[in-house]
Every structure is written in structure tokens, then in C-alpha cells.
Amino acid sequence: MRAWTPGRRATADHWRSRAEEPCQPFADPTSEAARAQALLRTVEAEIIPRLMLLHREQRHGVEQALQAAATAAPLDDADVERLAAALLAGSEQAWSCLQAVQQRGVTPVHLCLDLLSPAARRLGEWWSDDRCDFTQVTIGLGRLQALLHRVTGGLEAVPASVVRPLSAVFVPAPGEQHTLGLSMVRDFFRAAGWQVHAEPLDQPGALLTLLRRARFDLVGFTLGSDRHVDALATLIRDARGASVNRDVRVMVGGPLLLSQPELLERLGADATAEDASRAILVAHDLVDQQG
């Protein structure tokens, strides 16, 4: 669920003014929860396409980007906490906090990945834990979105001419029951301009049938248990054989890959990523390799 339709993207000036406006809390807690989640997802969906443009710009200067990343002080959970608190305190405090991090040499891409996006999620967590109310979250996310526009230099959207429409299908590994994360991944890829297959594919046969009749650039799987590794490896092999795109790329995500990255080779997949934001960057690099 999103707070605006694609044709009603808010501007930086809009958010700067909204950030200082008093907001009235909603009476219905259920409605508050839905609206808070909508705000959070809207901010993160705004981050993704801007992140794509920044990533492409930095790839033209790989040496400079690598040097900047090597010399910059790493971002950690304390940085996220400070920015989240500053977002609740005021616009000037939030901007000062961001500037302090920028002065450490952190690149815009890493600011989006490792500071702004986690800070948005932190505000959502604080609201869930009753550390702040819905009004505070609304104002804080508004201030964060204004910061995003400053970081990305006023980029408005991913132009259609930048990249051809890419397509992806995401399914759980055979036997996986925990599929909530797939919804977020699908939403993030859609926000970045991908065409994402929407219908659920709960059986391996359904995925193979789809791959035989439609071309996809990417097939993504989620894996949470080592009990399903062998079944997923078999499905990945079958998916490559069935796909009308002989250069189809395969990604696997999930907590198991974070703790056991060596499983990637055993599965026969091309790549993994720590979260949905990084998954989009990795996916574009993989598809670029197709030529």
C-alpha cells in the first residue's frame, strides 16, 4: 500500500513545508497502523529509484567511488539511532546530523542504503514500540524525505530512457512457508521500474511453465531453512533449462544466505544481497552483464 499514486510524487518543497505543520492524530488505532506503514513504505519506495540513478552515476567513476568508500568512516547502528532521533527533534537537527555523516566521506549511495533507509525503518519500529506516536512518525518521515531530496541533488525519477523495462519473478524455495519478505522485495523492484510478475507461484511446476512462455531477466528466490537447499538447487537448474531467456539471472535471498554465503555456489545462483535495496543494485549489475 502506498500513500500516493505514481502520478502524485511529492516534491522536496512540499515535504519541507509539511515537516513543520502540526498534524492531528487519527482516532482509529488500526487506521493509524495502516497509515504509518504506508508512510514508511512510501519513503523507502522513493529512496529506491533515486538510489538507482546515484548508483549508475558512481559506476562511471569506479575508482573514485571505491576510494571514497575505503576512506569513509563506516556507518553503524549508532548513526541510524542519532538520525532517527534528530528527525523527531526538528528539520535543522536532522540536516545537521546528516551533514556530520557526509563530512566523514560517506557517498550518497551509502547514505541512502545505510542511513536514510534504516532510519525510516527505525521510526517505524519506534512507533510499533510506542516510543513515539503517529504524529511524530508522520513529521519525522516527512523530514527524512526532504533530506533524501537534498542527498540526491533534486533527481525527480528514473527516466524511462535510462534503462529498458526489466522483468522479474520472485518465488519462495520449495517447502518455504515464510514468504512475507517477498512482498517487500516485489514492491521495491516495482518502485525501481521493474515489471514484476504478480501472481503467486506456489509450485515449482507453475514457475517452470511461466518461464517457458514468458521472458524474464531475473528469477529471485527466498530461502530460510537449510532443509530446502537441495530442492532449491534442483529448481534453479530446472529454471535455467526451462527459461526462454538463456541468459536469465538468478538471485537468492534470505537469512540463511547471510550466515552461509558459500551456499550460493551450491545452489547454482548468481548472487545474493543483504536487503531489498541492495538486491536491486545487484540485479541491475547482473542484467548488465547479459549485454
DRENNUPA-193484 format. One record per residue (C-alpha): residue number from 1; residue in one letter; z, y, x. Coordinates in nm, 2 decimals. Layout:
<recs>
    k  r       w       v       u
  NUM  A       Z       Y       X
...
</recs>
This chain:
<recs>
    k  r       w       v       u
    1  M    0.00    0.00    0.00
    2  R   -0.09    0.35    0.13
    3  A    0.03    0.69    0.03
    4  W   -0.32    0.84    0.02
    5  T   -0.67    0.71   -0.04
    6  P   -0.91    0.72    0.27
    7  G   -1.07    1.03    0.13
    8  R   -0.75    1.23    0.14
    9  R   -0.64    1.23    0.50
   10  A   -0.36    1.48    0.57
   11  T   -0.41    1.75    0.84
   12  A   -0.17    1.84    1.11
   13  D   -0.10    2.18    0.95
   14  H   -0.03    2.01    0.62
   15  W    0.23    1.79    0.79
   16  R    0.39    2.07    0.99
   17  S    0.45    2.26    0.66
   18  R    0.56    1.95    0.47
   19  A    0.80    1.87    0.75
   20  E    1.01    2.18    0.68
   21  E    1.00    2.15    0.30
   22  P    1.31    2.03    0.11
   23  C    1.25    1.70   -0.06
   24  Q    1.41    1.57   -0.37
   25  P    1.53    1.20   -0.36
   26  F    1.39    0.96   -0.61
   27  A    1.62    0.82   -0.87
   28  D    1.49    0.47   -0.87
   29  P    1.60    0.27   -0.55
   30  T    1.32    0.03   -0.60
   31  S    1.07    0.32   -0.61
   32  E    1.23    0.47   -0.30
   33  A    1.19    0.14   -0.11
   34  A    0.82    0.12   -0.20
   35  R    0.76    0.48   -0.12
   36  A    0.94    0.46    0.22
   37  Q    0.74    0.16    0.31
   38  A    0.42    0.33    0.20
   39  L    0.50    0.63    0.42
   40  L    0.58    0.41    0.72
   41  R    0.25    0.22    0.68
   42  T    0.05    0.54    0.63
   43  V    0.18    0.68    0.96
   44  E    0.11    0.36    1.15
   45  A   -0.24    0.33    0.99
   46  E   -0.30    0.69    1.11
   47  I   -0.20    0.60    1.46
   48  I   -0.44    0.31    1.50
   49  P   -0.78    0.48    1.47
   50  R   -0.67    0.77    1.69
   51  L   -0.54    0.52    1.94
   52  M   -0.89    0.36    1.94
   53  L   -1.05    0.69    2.04
   54  L   -0.80    0.76    2.31
   55  H   -0.84    0.41    2.45
   56  R   -1.22    0.45    2.47
   57  E   -1.18    0.78    2.65
   58  Q   -0.94    0.64    2.91
   59  R   -1.16    0.34    2.97
   60  H   -1.43    0.58    3.11
   61  G   -1.18    0.67    3.38
   62  V   -1.02    0.33    3.45
   63  E   -0.89    0.42    3.80
   64  Q   -0.72    0.74    3.68
   65  A   -0.57    0.56    3.38
   66  L   -0.43    0.28    3.59
   67  Q   -0.29    0.53    3.84
   68  A   -0.12    0.72    3.56
   69  A    0.02    0.41    3.42
   70  A    0.15    0.29    3.75
   71  T    0.33    0.62    3.84
   72  A    0.47    0.69    3.49
   73  A    0.83    0.60    3.42
   74  P    0.83    0.31    3.17
   75  L    0.92    0.37    2.81
   76  D    1.22    0.18    2.67
   77  D    1.42    0.14    2.36
   78  A    1.64    0.44    2.45
   79  D    1.33    0.66    2.44
   80  V    1.25    0.53    2.10
   81  E    1.60    0.60    1.98
   82  R    1.60    0.95    2.11
   83  L    1.27    1.04    1.95
   84  A    1.37    0.89    1.61
   85  A    1.70    1.09    1.62
   86  A    1.51    1.40    1.72
   87  L    1.26    1.35    1.43
   88  L    1.56    1.36    1.19
   89  A    1.71    1.67    1.36
   90  G    1.41    1.90    1.35
   91  S    1.05    1.97    1.44
   92  E    1.14    2.16    1.76
   93  Q    1.38    1.89    1.87
   94  A    1.11    1.62    1.82
   95  W    0.85    1.82    2.01
   96  S    1.09    1.88    2.30
   97  C    1.17    1.51    2.31
   98  L    0.80    1.42    2.32
   99  Q    0.73    1.68    2.59
  100  A    1.00    1.54    2.81
  101  V    0.84    1.20    2.79
  102  Q    0.49    1.34    2.86
  103  Q    0.62    1.51    3.17
  104  R    0.70    1.17    3.31
  105  G    0.33    1.10    3.33
  106  V    0.31    0.87    3.02
  107  T   -0.05    0.85    2.90
  108  P   -0.14    0.93    2.54
  109  V   -0.23    0.57    2.47
  110  H    0.11    0.46    2.58
  111  L    0.28    0.74    2.38
  112  C    0.11    0.60    2.07
  113  L    0.18    0.24    2.14
  114  D    0.52    0.25    2.29
  115  L    0.68    0.56    2.15
  116  L    0.53    0.70    1.83
  117  S    0.46    0.37    1.65
  118  P    0.80    0.22    1.74
  119  A    0.97    0.54    1.63
  120  A    0.81    0.52    1.29
  121  R    0.94    0.16    1.26
  122  R    1.28    0.27    1.38
  123  L    1.31    0.53    1.10
  124  G    1.22    0.25    0.85
  125  E    1.49    0.03    1.00
  126  W    1.75    0.31    0.98
  127  W    1.66    0.37    0.61
  128  S    1.70    0.00    0.54
  129  D    2.04    0.00    0.72
  130  D    2.15    0.31    0.52
  131  R    2.17    0.52    0.84
  132  C    1.95    0.78    0.67
  133  D    1.83    0.84    0.32
  134  F    1.48    0.85    0.18
  135  T    1.45    1.23    0.20
  136  Q    1.53    1.22    0.57
  137  V    1.28    0.94    0.63
  138  T    1.01    1.14    0.44
  139  I    1.07    1.45    0.65
  140  G    1.10    1.25    0.98
  141  L    0.77    1.07    0.92
  142  G    0.60    1.40    0.84
  143  R    0.72    1.54    1.17
  144  L    0.61    1.23    1.35
  145  Q    0.26    1.26    1.21
  146  A    0.24    1.62    1.32
  147  L    0.34    1.50    1.68
  148  L    0.06    1.24    1.65
  149  H   -0.20    1.51    1.59
  150  R   -0.07    1.70    1.90
  151  V   -0.08    1.39    2.12
  152  T   -0.44    1.30    2.01
  153  G   -0.57    1.65    2.05
  154  G   -0.68    1.70    1.69
  155  L   -0.90    1.40    1.66
  156  E   -0.96    1.35    1.29
  157  A   -1.10    1.00    1.26
  158  V   -1.30    0.73    1.43
  159  P   -1.67    0.84    1.38
  160  A   -1.89    0.58    1.24
  161  S   -2.13    0.62    1.53
  162  V   -1.87    0.53    1.79
  163  V   -1.88    0.16    1.71
  164  R   -2.08   -0.07    1.48
  165  P   -1.88   -0.22    1.20
  166  L   -1.69   -0.52    1.34
  167  S   -1.58   -0.81    1.13
  168  A   -1.28   -1.04    1.15
  169  V   -1.10   -1.32    0.96
  170  F   -0.73   -1.39    1.01
  171  V   -0.56   -1.72    0.91
  172  P   -0.23   -1.90    0.99
  173  A   -0.23   -2.20    1.21
  174  P   -0.24   -2.53    1.02
  175  G    0.10   -2.60    0.88
  176  E    0.24   -2.25    0.93
  177  Q    0.45   -2.12    0.64
  178  H    0.54   -1.77    0.78
  179  T    0.23   -1.56    0.71
  180  L    0.39   -1.22    0.64
  181  G    0.27   -1.07    0.97
  182  L   -0.09   -1.15    0.89
  183  S   -0.09   -0.89    0.61
  184  M    0.01   -0.61    0.85
  185  V   -0.25   -0.72    1.11
  186  R   -0.52   -0.72    0.84
  187  D   -0.41   -0.37    0.73
  188  F   -0.41   -0.24    1.09
  189  F   -0.76   -0.38    1.16
  190  R   -0.89   -0.22    0.84
  191  A   -0.74    0.11    0.94
  192  A   -0.93    0.08    1.27
  193  G   -1.26    0.04    1.08
  194  W   -1.30   -0.34    1.09
  195  Q   -1.44   -0.53    0.80
  196  V   -1.16   -0.79    0.73
  197  H   -1.21   -1.10    0.51
  198  A   -0.96   -1.05    0.23
  199  E   -0.94   -1.39    0.05
  200  P   -0.67   -1.63    0.17
  201  L   -0.79   -1.94    0.36
  202  D   -0.51   -2.19    0.35
  203  Q   -0.70   -2.49    0.46
  204  P   -0.90   -2.55    0.78
  205  G   -1.20   -2.66    0.59
  206  A   -1.22   -2.33    0.40
  207  L   -1.23   -2.14    0.73
  208  L   -1.50   -2.36    0.87
  209  T   -1.71   -2.32    0.56
  210  L   -1.68   -1.95    0.58
  211  L   -1.77   -1.94    0.95
  212  R   -2.08   -2.14    0.88
  213  R   -2.22   -1.90    0.62
  214  A   -2.10   -1.56    0.75
  215  R   -2.10   -1.39    1.09
  216  F   -1.76   -1.28    1.23
  217  D   -1.69   -1.11    1.56
  218  L   -1.33   -1.23    1.57
  219  V   -1.12   -1.51    1.44
  220  G   -0.74   -1.45    1.46
  221  F   -0.46   -1.70    1.41
  222  T   -0.09   -1.67    1.39
  223  L    0.13   -1.93    1.55
  224  G    0.51   -1.95    1.52
  225  S    0.60   -2.31    1.60
  226  D    0.51   -2.54    1.89
  227  R    0.48   -2.82    1.63
  228  H    0.14   -2.67    1.53
  229  V   -0.01   -2.62    1.87
  230  D   -0.23   -2.93    1.88
  231  A   -0.35   -2.88    1.53
  232  L   -0.44   -2.52    1.61
  233  A   -0.62   -2.62    1.93
  234  T   -0.83   -2.86    1.73
  235  L   -0.91   -2.59    1.46
  236  I   -1.01   -2.34    1.73
  237  R   -1.25   -2.58    1.88
  238  D   -1.40   -2.67    1.54
  239  A   -1.42   -2.30    1.45
  240  R   -1.62   -2.22    1.76
  241  G   -1.86   -2.50    1.68
  242  A   -1.90   -2.40    1.32
  243  S   -1.94   -2.03    1.37
  244  V   -2.29   -1.88    1.33
  245  N   -2.18   -1.64    1.60
  246  R   -2.19   -1.85    1.91
  247  D   -2.00   -1.57    2.10
  248  V   -1.72   -1.55    1.84
  249  R   -1.39   -1.44    2.00
  250  V   -1.06   -1.60    1.92
  251  M   -0.71   -1.44    1.93
  252  V   -0.38   -1.60    1.86
  253  G   -0.06   -1.40    1.79
  254  G    0.30   -1.48    1.71
  255  P    0.64   -1.50    1.88
  256  L    0.56   -1.84    2.04
  257  L    0.28   -1.68    2.25
  258  L    0.51   -1.41    2.37
  259  S    0.76   -1.66    2.50
  260  Q    0.49   -1.91    2.62
  261  P    0.18   -1.72    2.72
  262  E    0.05   -2.03    2.91
  263  L   -0.02   -2.18    2.57
  264  L   -0.33   -1.96    2.54
  265  E   -0.53   -2.18    2.77
  266  R   -0.41   -2.50    2.60
  267  L   -0.52   -2.36    2.26
  268  G   -0.86   -2.26    2.39
  269  A   -0.82   -1.90    2.27
  270  D   -0.95   -1.59    2.44
  271  A   -0.65   -1.36    2.42
  272  T   -0.32   -1.27    2.26
  273  A   -0.13   -0.94    2.21
  274  E    0.23   -0.82    2.17
  275  D    0.18   -0.65    1.84
  276  A   -0.09   -0.54    1.59
  277  S   -0.16   -0.21    1.77
  278  R   -0.24   -0.38    2.10
  279  A   -0.42   -0.66    1.92
  280  I   -0.68   -0.40    1.80
  281  L   -0.74   -0.27    2.16
  282  V   -0.77   -0.63    2.30
  283  A   -1.00   -0.73    2.02
  284  H   -1.24   -0.44    2.09
  285  D   -1.24   -0.53    2.46
  286  L   -1.32   -0.89    2.37
  287  V   -1.61   -0.79    2.14
  288  D   -1.74   -0.55    2.40
  289  Q   -1.78   -0.85    2.64
  290  Q   -2.02   -1.00    2.39
  291  G   -2.26   -0.73    2.47
</recs>
